């Protein structure tokens, strides 16, 4: 198992040249947070072997053969509140090489003990400071509601009806929902189907051919002290990257299963 995961990681990282629709994280939030007083870290890596060959805006990054990465730092402030910091955010694209792209802050509020509930929920707020090649706006934000249900024998359905905020008014909010249907095989392995969409601004959705719709096959491994999420994504419209890969490595830094916690 570790040999397979290692080869997947080497493939993703060695395919240098550049990551997904160049973005910082490809993840559906399921309402899980760090325990109170625990620091956590997640290393996000995305690569696009076959993507769009023109940037979203003049001076932007080209998706095709782009690699992007960010380190996510998290801290459990309360049983219902997790604070996060994403830094550094960087990428390697065919048109601009290696670039530093900015950082962001996160505030995640959830129902306590979400992982033990059949109905779980929360909301996440993000505040970004962007470099000019990453976004046309220096400051942007995200509002991500989290709604989920557990049912059957090991199944879960999670919806993230996200809106991106460029601070230009309500009608200019952009609807970029994400969803996940997963099945828990055992205490360590979970498989999932995820979808990431971008319909455009609320005032007028983009034509169907220009919308972003990408379907992902995902596998999660819950380990001690490191957990892994990896997946492959396939574009469903001409306006979407045709093929992308993600790899996330996460761990607690302290706590009973922390990366730096001494084992007996």
N, C-alpha and C positions, 0 to 999 in steps of 0.2 A: 504493500500500500504506500509506504513512504517513498519507495523507488518511483512509483507512478506519479505521485504528487511532485516529487523532485524534478522529474522529466518535464512535467507540465509547466512548472515554474521556470525551468531553464529555457523551454521553448518560448514562453511569453517574454522573458527578459532578454533573451539573446536575439530575438527578432528585431533588433534595434533599427531604427529608422523612424520609428515613431510609435496610439491607443484609441479607444472607441471614439464616437462622435466627440471629438476631443473633450472629455469631461473628467471631473475629479473622482466621482464615485458612481458605481452602477450597483445599486442596492435598494431593495424594498425594506422599509422599516416595519418591523413586526411588534414594536412596543416593548422590546427588551431593553433594560438599562443596567449599568453597573450598580452593584450593591453600594449602599451608603458608605463612604469613606474609602472606596476602592478606585484606583487609577487603572484605566485600560488603554490599550493602544491597538490600532488597526492600520495595516499598511495596504493601501489600495493600489492595484496595478491594472492598467487597461491597455490593450493593444488592438489595432484595427488592421488586419492583413489585407482587407479588401473594403475600402471605404470611398466616400465622396472625394473627388479630386479638385474641387474648388472650395475656397473658404466661404463661411457663412456671411462674411462681410469683408470689405477691402482691408488688407493688413492682418486678417485673422489666420488661424492655423488650419492647415489642410488635414482632413481626417485620415486619408489614405496612408497607410504605413506609419501612423502616428502612435507613439507610446506616451502615456501620461501616468502620473503617480502622485499620491499625497499621503502623508502620515496624519492619521486622525487620533488626537489625544482626548480622552474622556474621563470624567470624574463623577462619581455618584454623590451628589450633594445631599439629596433626601431620597426616601423610598419612592418618590414620585417625580424627581427632578434630576436630570443629568446634564452637565455642562460639557461642551466640546470645543476643541480648537483644531482646525485643519491647517497645518503648516509643516514643511514647505510644500507648495503645489507647483509642480514642474512638468515639463513635457519635452519630447523630442519629435519634431515634425520635419517632413521633407522640405518644406519651404522656409523654415526659420531655425532649424537645428534645435539645440537645447535652449529652453527659455524658462525663467521663473515667472509664474502666472498669477501670484497673489496668495491670499489666505482668507479664511472665514471663521466666524464664531457660530456656535450652535447652542440652542436651549431646547431640550427635549422634556416634555411633560407627559406623564403616563398614569394610568390607573396602577396603583401598587399591586405587586404580585400578578402582573399580566400573564406570566408564563404558567400560572396555575388556573387561569380562568378560561371558560369556553367562549366568552365574548370579551375581547380585549380592545383597548383604544388608547389614543393619545394624540398629541400634536407636537410638531417640531418646527422651530423657527431658525432660519439661518440668515446671517448677515455677511456679505462678501465684499472684499476690496480687491478689485481686478486690475491686472495689467492690460494695456491697450490691445495686445494680440489675443487676449482671452475673451474680452467682452467689450462692446462699444461703450458700456456704462462703467464708470469706476466703482460705483456702489450698486449692488443688486441684493435681492433677498429671496427667500423661499418660505412658503407656508405649506406644511405637509401634514394634513390630517392622517391619522392611522386608525383603521377600522378592521377588525378581524374576527373570525369565527373558527373554532375547532369542532370537528364533527367526525362521525364514523370512527374508524379504528386507525388513528394516526394522521388524519387529514387536517389541513388548515388552509383557509382562504384569507388573504390580507389585501386590502385596498389602500392605496395612497393617492387620493385625488389632489395632487400637488398643483399649486399655482406659483409661478415665478413672478417676482415683483421688480420692475425697473423704476419704480417711484415716479411714474408718469400718469397716474390716475387709474381708477378701477377698471375702465374699459381696456386699458393696455396690459392688464394682467394676462399672463400666458398660461394656458391649461396644459400641464405636462404630467398626466397621471401615470402611476405604476401599479402593478398588481402581481400577486404571487399565489400559486396553488402548490402546496408542498405535501409530501408524505414522509412521515418519520418511520424509517425502516427499523431502527433500534435506538439505543441511548446515544450512539455516536454518529450514525449516518442518516442524512435526510436528502431526498431528491426533490426537485421543484421545477415548475415551469413558471417563468416570469415574462412580463411584457412591459415595455417602456414606450410611451407615446408622447407626441408633441403635436397638438392640434392647432397651435398658433394663439393669437390674442383673442380674448373673450369677445371683443367688439366685432370680430369677423374671423372665423376659422379659415385656415389655409385651404386651397384646393386639395382634394384627396391625394393627388400624386405628389404634392409637396409636403404633406404631413410626414411625421416621423413615427414609424411603427416597427418595433423590433422585438422578436420573440426569442427567449433564452431557455436553454436547458442547463440546469444548475445542480451541483452536488455540494453538500456541506458535510464537513467532518469535524466533530466536536472532540478536541483533544486536550491533553493536560501536559504541558502548559499552553500549547499553541493549537488554535483551531483554524480550519481552512475552508474557504468558499471559493469555488471555481466554476466557470461556465463558459458557454459559447452562445453567441447571439447571431440571429439571421434577420436581415432586413426584409420587410414585407411590402415596401413601396419604393419607387424610384428615388425619393428624397431621403432615403435611409441608407446608412452604411450596410453593405451586403453581408459582412462577416466580421465579428469582433470576439475578443477573448477577455476574460477578467480573472484576476487572482487576488484574493484577500487573505492576509494572514493576521490573526488577532490573538491577543493574550491580555490577561490581567497582569499588572506590574507588581501588585501586592495582593493581600488576601490569601485565603487558604490554598488556592491553586495558581498563585501568581508566578510570573516568569522568574522573579528574583526572590521568591519565598524559599527559605531553606526547607529541604525535605528531611524528614527524620531518618 
